[in-house]
Amino acid sequence: MMSLKLISGMMKSSGDEALLAMDAGGANQMVVIEKGALLEVAEPRRCDENRLQENIDLFSRIASAKYDRGDVEPDGRIRIGADDLLAWRQHVKNKPENVGRVSE
């Protein structure tokens, strides 16, 4: 079960990253999804609102796992980059039941 619950997600107006607002037991937790992660998540490579919404559950799971590990930036935000996505894919690939597998 995820420790964070998604409240909302949106692309920043710059188009360079996305933000997730998540609930951490009554407190808000902000998650920044870098452009590289949005481009890496599926083919064709795109960084837009549709790509975010198609994969919002995946990004929520990665954010929750990072939160549980205490992997939070000094400003209190969780940051998800392309390396986090690749690490998640490797983690899921190595799990026998392949729960939450990334579809490509």
GIGI-V240531 format. One record per pair of residues at least 4 apart in sequence whose ideal C-beta (glycine too) atoms are under 7 Angstrom apart, sorted by sequence separation. I is the first residue (numbers start at 0). J is the second residue. D is the distance in whole Angstrom. If there is no record, write none. Layout:
i: <I | I>
j: <J | J>
d: <D | D>
//
This chain:
i: <10 | 11 | 32 | 34 | 35 | 36 | 46 | 48 | 49 | 50 | 51 | 54 | 55 | 56 | 57 | 58 | 59 | 60 | 61 | 62 | 63 | 64 | 71 | 72 | 79 | 81 | 82 | 83 | 84 | 85 | 86 | 87 | 88 | 89 | 90 | 94 | 11 | 22 | 23 | 32 | 45 | 65 | 66 | 11 | 38 | 71 | 72 | 91 | 10 | 11 | 20 | 21 | 70 | 9 | 38 | 91 | 8 | 9 | 20 | 21 | 37 | 91 | 8 | 40 | 91 | 8 | 18 | 19 | 66 | 18 | 34 | 65 | 7 | 18 | 19 | 37 | 41 | 88 | 5 | 6 | 37 | 40 | 6 | 16 | 17 | 62 | 5 | 6 | 16 | 4 | 16 | 40 | 62 | 3 | 4 | 16 | 61 | 3 | 15 | 3 | 17 | 58 | 61 | 3 | 32 | 61 | 14 | 30 | 17 | 10 | 10 | 21 | 28 | 19 | 60 | 19 | 10 | 21 | 39 | 8 | 19 | 23 | 36 | 36 | 40 | 57 | 31 | 33 | 35 | 36 | 39 | 30 | 33 | 35 | 8 | 29 | 30 | 31 | 32 | 33 | 36 | 31 | 36 | 28 | 30 | 5 | 5 | 3 | 1 | 1 | 3 | 3 | 2 | 42 | 1 | 41 | 3 | 2 | 2>
j: <14 | 15 | 36 | 38 | 39 | 40 | 50 | 52 | 53 | 54 | 55 | 58 | 59 | 60 | 61 | 62 | 63 | 64 | 65 | 66 | 67 | 68 | 75 | 76 | 83 | 85 | 86 | 87 | 88 | 89 | 90 | 91 | 92 | 93 | 94 | 98 | 16 | 27 | 28 | 37 | 50 | 70 | 71 | 17 | 44 | 77 | 78 | 97 | 17 | 18 | 27 | 28 | 77 | 17 | 46 | 99 | 17 | 18 | 29 | 30 | 46 | 100 | 18 | 50 | 101 | 19 | 29 | 30 | 77 | 30 | 46 | 77 | 20 | 31 | 32 | 50 | 54 | 101 | 19 | 20 | 51 | 54 | 21 | 31 | 32 | 77 | 21 | 22 | 32 | 21 | 33 | 57 | 79 | 21 | 22 | 34 | 79 | 22 | 34 | 23 | 37 | 79 | 83 | 28 | 58 | 87 | 46 | 62 | 51 | 47 | 48 | 59 | 66 | 58 | 99 | 59 | 51 | 62 | 81 | 51 | 62 | 66 | 79 | 80 | 84 | 101 | 76 | 78 | 80 | 81 | 84 | 76 | 79 | 81 | 55 | 76 | 77 | 78 | 79 | 80 | 83 | 79 | 84 | 77 | 79 | 55 | 59 | 59 | 59 | 60 | 62 | 63 | 63 | 103 | 63 | 103 | 66 | 66 | 67>
d: <6 | 6 | 5 | 6 | 6 | 6 | 6 | 6 | 6 | 6 | 6 | 6 | 6 | 6 | 7 | 6 | 6 | 6 | 6 | 6 | 6 | 7 | 6 | 5 | 5 | 6 | 6 | 6 | 7 | 7 | 6 | 6 | 6 | 6 | 7 | 6 | 5 | 7 | 4 | 6 | 5 | 4 | 7 | 7 | 5 | 6 | 6 | 6 | 5 | 6 | 6 | 5 | 7 | 7 | 5 | 6 | 6 | 6 | 6 | 6 | 4 | 5 | 7 | 6 | 7 | 5 | 6 | 4 | 6 | 7 | 5 | 5 | 5 | 6 | 7 | 5 | 7 | 5 | 6 | 4 | 6 | 5 | 6 | 6 | 4 | 5 | 6 | 6 | 6 | 6 | 5 | 7 | 6 | 4 | 5 | 6 | 5 | 7 | 5 | 6 | 6 | 6 | 6 | 6 | 6 | 5 | 7 | 4 | 5 | 7 | 5 | 7 | 6 | 6 | 6 | 7 | 6 | 6 | 4 | 6 | 6 | 7 | 5 | 5 | 6 | 6 | 5 | 7 | 6 | 5 | 5 | 7 | 7 | 4 | 5 | 5 | 5 | 5 | 5 | 5 | 7 | 7 | 5 | 7 | 6 | 7 | 5 | 7 | 7 | 6 | 6 | 4 | 5 | 6 | 4 | 6 | 5 | 6 | 5>
//
